[in-house]
Amino acid sequence: MINISWNRFDNAVKKAALLYKDKTLSGVYGIPRGGLCLAVALSHYLKIELLETPYENCLIGDDIYDSGKTLEKYKNYKNSSYFVLI
Protein backbone atom coordinates (compact mmCIF):
# COMPACT_ATOMS: atom_id res chain seq x y z
CA MET A 1 0.00 0.00 0.00
CA ILE A 2 1.21 3.47 -0.88
CA ASN A 3 0.51 6.23 1.61
CA ILE A 4 0.81 9.92 0.93
CA SER A 5 0.22 12.80 3.29
CA TRP A 6 -2.75 15.14 2.94
CA ASN A 7 -0.28 17.94 2.32
CA ARG A 8 1.21 16.07 -0.64
CA PHE A 9 -2.30 15.23 -1.89
CA ASP A 10 -3.32 18.90 -1.73
CA ASN A 11 -0.18 19.99 -3.56
CA ALA A 12 -0.83 17.46 -6.33
CA VAL A 13 -4.43 18.64 -6.68
CA LYS A 14 -3.30 22.28 -6.91
CA LYS A 15 -0.78 21.40 -9.62
CA ALA A 16 -3.39 19.43 -11.56
CA ALA A 17 -5.86 22.30 -11.25
CA LEU A 18 -3.27 24.62 -12.79
CA LEU A 19 -2.85 22.23 -15.72
CA TYR A 20 -6.58 22.12 -16.46
CA LYS A 21 -7.78 25.58 -15.35
CA ASP A 22 -7.92 26.98 -18.89
CA LYS A 23 -9.63 23.95 -20.45
CA THR A 24 -13.37 23.89 -20.96
CA LEU A 25 -14.42 20.66 -19.28
CA SER A 26 -17.87 19.14 -18.85
CA GLY A 27 -16.94 18.12 -15.30
CA VAL A 28 -14.72 15.86 -13.25
CA TYR A 29 -15.26 12.12 -12.87
CA GLY A 30 -13.44 10.04 -10.27
CA ILE A 31 -12.94 6.36 -10.91
CA PRO A 32 -14.36 4.51 -7.89
CA ARG A 33 -12.94 4.09 -5.26
CA GLY A 34 -9.54 5.74 -5.28
CA GLY A 35 -10.34 8.46 -7.78
CA LEU A 36 -13.32 9.82 -5.87
CA CYS A 37 -11.39 11.95 -3.35
CA LEU A 38 -9.22 13.28 -6.14
CA ALA A 39 -12.25 14.15 -8.30
CA VAL A 40 -14.02 15.94 -5.45
CA ALA A 41 -10.93 18.02 -4.70
CA LEU A 42 -10.37 18.86 -8.38
CA SER A 43 -14.00 19.83 -8.87
CA HIS A 44 -13.69 22.28 -5.97
CA TYR A 45 -10.43 23.80 -7.20
CA LEU A 46 -11.64 24.04 -10.80
CA LYS A 47 -15.17 25.09 -9.78
CA ILE A 48 -16.76 22.57 -12.13
CA GLU A 49 -19.30 19.83 -11.65
CA LEU A 50 -18.46 16.49 -10.05
CA LEU A 51 -19.88 13.87 -12.42
CA GLU A 52 -21.56 10.63 -11.44
CA THR A 53 -20.68 9.12 -14.81
CA PRO A 54 -17.99 10.16 -17.28
CA TYR A 55 -18.90 12.23 -20.33
CA GLU A 56 -17.09 13.50 -23.38
CA ASN A 57 -14.76 16.38 -22.64
CA CYS A 58 -14.45 15.63 -18.93
CA LEU A 59 -11.48 15.19 -16.63
CA ILE A 60 -11.17 11.60 -15.44
CA GLY A 61 -9.12 11.04 -12.31
CA ASP A 62 -7.80 8.03 -10.47
CA ASP A 63 -5.46 7.50 -7.55
CA ILE A 64 -2.92 5.02 -8.96
CA TYR A 65 -1.82 4.02 -12.46
CA ASP A 66 -0.46 0.49 -12.21
CA SER A 67 -1.21 -1.91 -15.04
CA GLY A 68 -3.38 0.50 -17.01
CA LYS A 69 -6.36 -1.87 -17.03
CA THR A 70 -8.61 0.49 -15.08
CA LEU A 71 -8.00 3.53 -17.29
CA GLU A 72 -8.34 1.37 -20.41
CA LYS A 73 -12.09 1.21 -19.71
CA TYR A 74 -12.34 5.01 -19.96
CA LYS A 75 -10.38 5.66 -23.16
CA ASN A 76 -13.39 6.14 -25.44
CA TYR A 77 -14.63 9.45 -24.04
CA LYS A 78 -13.83 11.99 -26.77
CA ASN A 79 -11.75 15.01 -25.81
CA SER A 80 -11.45 13.85 -22.22
CA SER A 81 -8.37 14.42 -20.11
CA TYR A 82 -6.89 12.11 -17.52
CA PHE A 83 -5.11 12.76 -14.25
CA VAL A 84 -3.60 10.13 -11.97
CA LEU A 85 -2.19 10.95 -8.55
CA ILE A 86 0.49 8.24 -8.40
N, C-alpha and C positions, 0 to 999 in steps of 0.2 A: 504494500500500500504506500502511495506517495502522499505525504502531508505537506501542505504549504500554509503559511501563516495568513491571517486575514489581511495583514498589511500588504503582503506580496500579491494576494488576490486583488485587492483594491487597486494597486499599482498597475496590474495587468489589465484590469477593466478600464482604467483611465487611458492607458496606451491604446487599447483597442478602440475606445470611443473616439480618440483623436484620428485614428485611421479611417473611420467610417462616418465622421461627423458631417462631411460634405456630400455624402451619397444620399440619394433619395431612395429610402427603403420602405417596403410595405409593413415592416415590423421586425421583431426579433423572435426567433423560435429557439427554444432550448431542448436539446435531445434528452429525453428522460433517462435516467435520473440525474446524472452528473451535470448535464448542461443547463438544468433549470435555474440554479443559483446564478450562474453566469448570465443567462438570458435576462433574468429579472434585473440584475445590476446594470447590464448594458441598456436595457429599455429605459431605465431611470436616467442614466447619463446622457443617452441620446434623445430622450424625451419622445420616444416612439412606442407604439403599441407592442405589448407582449402577446404573441400569437399562441393559440392553442394547437394549431396545425400549421405546418410550413406552407408558404405561398411563393409564387414567383417574386423575384426581386426582394427577398427578405434576407436577413442575416441569420444564419444557422450556427448555433454555438454548442460546443461540447466541452467536457472537462479534459479528456485525455484522448490523444490520437495514438493508437497502438498498432493494430493490424490494418486498420483502414476499413474493416468490414462494416462498422456502424455508419460511418460517413458515406459509404458506397450507396446506401439506401436512399440518400438525400441528394444525389448528384443530378437528378433530372428537373430540378426547379430552376427555370430559366432566369438568368441575370441575378441569381442569388450569390451571396458572399458567405464565407465560412470563417469562423474563428474558433480555435482550440486553445485552451489554457495551457496544457502541458503536451 
